[in-house]
Amino acid sequence: MRSNSPEKPREFDAVIIGAGLAGLHTARRLSASGVSVLLVDRKEDIGARVHTTGIFVRKTFEDFDFPEGSLGIPISRVNLYSPSMKCLSLTSPAPEFRIGRMDALYSSMLDQSRRLGVEFLNGARFAGSNPESGEPGTSVVRIEKSGIVETIRTKVLIGADGVGSAVARDLSLDTNSEWIVGFEKVFRRSSPTSEPVLHCFLSSDFAPGYIAWIADDGAECHIGVGGYPERFDPSKALSRFIETAANVVLPTDDLEETESRGGRIPVGGILRRIANPRGVLVGDAAGAVSPLTAGGLDPCLRLSDFAAEAVIARIRSGDPKVLLNYSGEVFEKGFATKLLMRSALRTFKFDFQYEWLFAALTSRPGRRLAEKIFFRRSSFPDLSSSDPRRKRVLESIDAAGAR
Ligand SMILES: Cc1cc2nc3c(=O)[nH]c(=O)nc-3n(C[C@H](O)[C@H](O)[C@H](O)COP(=O)(O)OP(=O)(O)OC[C@H]3O[C@@H](n4cnc5c(N)ncnc54)[C@H](O)[C@@H]3O)c2cc1C
């Protein structure tokens, strides 16, 4: 491998590895505040090989702006099925879910970031970093593109590189150790027809420890399975699911298959050590996914906001230690119940246990709990600005601004 080391390496306030939702949102937030950003992704085209279903919950599309055309028609109905195909139907008066058109969303966020001054390097891989001697907090980052390694100096290295983050390992921060896997096929209809519905299936066969799903907004339909990797073969489980349960609910003959998506989803809760004076982690790299629902898109945006505040504070104050206020510990209380429910789900190994769970959810209090899980306006714990660590970050931004 050749090295392209000009006498003076290029310098950026922040280098972000990974241009998924977390990296793109962080890049946008930082550049809007005048922080110089290099965004790097190993993919040539960030809209290709998307791994997420892309279901956004109400709280997210109410609180964040989405570009025109990047979200599908709202879904207000959830049908939950037991292994024997009994159905519990829940309807909300509000639009609860919208399926993202992820390629359009990512490209629009990238365009926006570039307009704000972000430099983007595609087809380029993070190849490690070292602390810059004599400059606390500063790193020399190695980026490899087409066999050539470039070294870049930065004050903050940001790992937005997903569940198996190489940046987390490089910075000796915490790494994900518990995950489920998801695998789905995406279908399109030329003319939108059916009522938008999110169908969820409990099954020890198709979805051990999680659910199988049909997310259908009338125009786009995602059929998928998820569960603990050691308990099933996702590809075979998806074929069985489509042939049996899915076909009963929604015959797939009139659907045109367009792509397959899949990947690991961290469900161990947010990691504790997600920052040190050289860098921070965001999104899946930080374990920012609801352990119960395995939703990671809302957490990506919210945690990236907090990370951006910490990075802005670090750049403006010149103090690398400000980054230490960005800690997963502040979210621990908010995750406690979801982690407990995840532990319970992990023990479910047989269909009779899912039948029992389903029966419990059809009781009056059970139904209220199901409505709360599917429709409550929450996914990732909100970090109040009165939290002492966030307060310190915000105060140091204010103090630096006043200087
Ligand atoms: C099958 C499936 C379905 C899901 N469905 C939903 C859903 O419907 N709703 C929901 O809320 N959540 C869902 N999730 C979870 C959600 O998709 C993730 O939590 C979220 O996309 C994580 O975004 P991210 O930006 O942190 O990581 P990613 O989207 O994984 O982005 C990481 C980026 O880093 C790049 N990268 C990695 N390593 C390197 C490297 N060494 N050098 C350079 N670039 C690198 C990758 O190319 C990638 O673009 C799903 C997950 C899966 C797997």
The ligand as an ORCA input file, in Angstrom:
! r2SCAN-3c Opt
* xyz 0 1
  C     -32.300     -5.136      8.899
  C     -32.371     -3.927      9.787
  C     -33.557     -3.218      9.871
  C     -33.644     -2.094     10.691
  N     -34.814     -1.397     10.712
  C     -34.918     -0.304     11.484
  C     -36.098      0.464     11.468
  O     -37.018      0.186     10.698
  N     -36.194      1.547     12.290
  C     -35.172      1.895     13.131
  O     -35.320      2.878     13.884
  N     -34.011      1.205     13.142
  C     -33.861      0.129     12.326
  N     -32.668     -0.576     12.309
  C     -31.540     -0.029     13.065
  C     -30.979      1.206     12.323
  O     -30.970      0.949     10.948
  C     -29.565      1.537     12.753
  O     -29.579      1.707     14.160
  C     -29.057      2.814     12.084
  O     -29.185      2.737     10.695
  C     -27.587      3.008     12.431
  O     -27.069      4.082     11.698
  P     -25.511      4.450     11.820
  O     -25.319      5.669     11.001
  O     -25.086      4.456     13.229
  O     -24.772      3.202     11.177
  P     -24.757      2.635      9.700
  O     -26.016      2.920      8.994
  O     -24.312      1.222      9.836
  O     -23.629      3.479      8.966
  C     -22.262      3.195      9.166
  C     -21.519      3.696      7.940
  O     -20.114      3.568      8.218
  C     -19.469      3.089      7.062
  N     -18.240      2.407      7.541
  C     -18.158      1.338      8.363
  N     -16.874      1.027      8.591
  C     -16.129      1.928      7.925
  C     -14.718      2.129      7.764
  N     -13.807      1.328      8.393
  N     -14.303      3.131      6.985
  C     -15.183      3.951      6.347
  N     -16.529      3.811      6.457
  C     -16.991      2.816      7.238
  C     -20.472      2.146      6.412
  O     -20.228      2.004      5.029
  C     -21.794      2.869      6.688
  O     -22.172      3.731      5.634
  C     -32.533     -1.694     11.467
  C     -31.328     -2.382     11.367
  C     -31.236     -3.484     10.524
  C     -29.927     -4.221     10.421
*
